[in-house]
Amino acid sequence: MLYYSIYAILAIFSFGELVTIPKNVKKWIFTSVMVVFIIIGGLRWNTGSDWLPYLNFYTKFDAGNPFFMISMEPGFTNLVQFLRNFSTNFTFYLLVLSILTVALKAIYLYRFTNTLFLALILYWGTTMGD
């Protein structure tokens, strides 16, 4: 129900974009929507078909075991090793990953589209958030 509610709100904003929305209001709404996307992406739990392997890799990380280290991509392994210096909590990892992915997409959308909310509704509809 939450996903449909967000979709409906984005649809209303995208229709509102047909009428002139002041730039500062548009920026504030866009930033708020991005924060909601980050929270949803960072606080998700037990979702996706690859959830368990990533959870196990992050929580049981062993940099000293070469067989363990080759079970995932080198970039991901380095990211996990870095993040585990701060916290071994998997939700921390999800929040950081959500911040990185959503923020990069938000910067791109803000810079390169004239219809922010239409772009957001397409982004939400194709990825169901990150």
C-alpha positions in Angstrom: 0.0 0.0 0.0 2.9 2.3 0.7 4.3 1.9 -2.8 0.9 2.8 -4.3 0.6 5.8 -2.1 4.0 7.1 -3.1 3.1 6.5 -6.8 -0.1 8.4 -6.4 1.6 11.3 -4.7 4.2 11.5 -7.4 1.5 11.4 -10.0 -0.2 14.4 -8.4 3.1 16.3 -8.3 3.8 15.4 -12.0 0.4 16.7 -13.0 1.2 19.8 -10.9 4.3 20.3 -12.9 2.1 21.2 -15.9 1.2 24.3 -13.9 4.0 26.5 -12.8 5.5 25.4 -9.5 7.9 27.9 -8.0 11.5 26.6 -8.3 12.2 26.7 -4.5 9.0 24.7 -3.8 9.9 22.2 -6.5 13.4 21.8 -5.1 12.0 21.3 -1.5 9.5 18.7 -2.6 12.1 16.9 -4.8 14.6 16.7 -1.8 11.8 15.5 0.5 10.9 12.7 -2.0 14.5 11.7 -2.3 14.8 11.5 1.5 11.8 9.2 1.6 13.3 7.0 -1.1 16.5 6.8 1.0 14.6 5.8 4.1 12.6 3.2 2.3 15.7 1.8 0.6 17.8 1.8 3.8 15.2 0.4 6.2 14.0 -2.4 4.0 14.4 -5.8 5.5 14.3 -9.3 4.0 13.5 -8.2 0.4 14.7 -9.5 -2.9 15.9 -12.9 -4.0 19.6 -12.1 -3.2 18.9 -10.9 0.3 20.4 -13.8 2.2 23.8 -14.0 0.4 24.4 -10.3 0.9 23.3 -10.4 4.6 25.6 -13.4 5.2 28.5 -11.8 3.4 28.2 -8.6 5.4 27.6 -10.1 8.8 30.2 -12.9 8.5 32.8 -11.0 6.6 36.3 -12.5 7.0 39.1 -10.5 5.3 41.6 -13.2 6.3 39.9 -16.0 4.4 40.8 -15.9 0.6 38.0 -18.3 -0.3 35.5 -16.1 1.4 37.0 -13.0 -0.3 36.6 -14.3 -3.8 32.9 -15.2 -3.3 31.9 -11.6 -4.2 33.1 -8.8 -6.6 36.3 -7.0 -5.5 34.7 -3.6 -5.4 31.8 -4.8 -3.2 34.3 -6.6 -0.9 36.3 -3.4 -0.5 33.1 -1.5 0.3 32.0 -4.0 2.9 35.5 -4.0 4.5 35.4 -0.2 4.7 31.8 -0.1 6.1 32.5 -2.7 8.7 35.1 -0.4 10.2 32.1 1.7 11.3 29.4 -0.8 12.0 28.7 -4.5 11.6 24.9 -3.8 11.5 23.4 -4.8 8.1 20.9 -1.9 8.3 23.8 0.5 8.4 25.1 -1.0 5.1 21.6 -0.7 3.6 21.4 2.9 4.6 24.8 3.8 3.2 24.1 2.0 0.0 20.7 3.7 -0.3 22.2 7.1 0.3 24.8 6.5 -2.4 22.5 5.1 -5.1 19.6 7.5 -4.5 21.8 10.6 -4.2 23.6 9.9 -7.4 20.3 9.3 -9.3 18.9 12.5 -7.7 21.8 14.6 -8.8 21.5 13.2 -12.3 17.7 13.8 -12.5 18.0 17.3 -11.0 20.6 18.4 -13.5 19.4 16.8 -16.7 15.6 16.9 -16.7 13.1 19.7 -17.0 10.2 17.6 -15.6 11.5 16.4 -12.3 8.3 14.7 -11.0 7.7 12.9 -14.3 11.2 11.6 -14.1 10.6 10.6 -10.4 7.4 8.7 -11.2 9.2 6.9 -14.0 12.1 6.1 -11.7 9.8 4.9 -8.9 7.7 2.9 -11.3 10.6 1.0 -12.8 12.6 0.3 -9.7 10.0 0.5 -7.0 12.5 2.6 -5.0 16.1 1.4 -4.3 
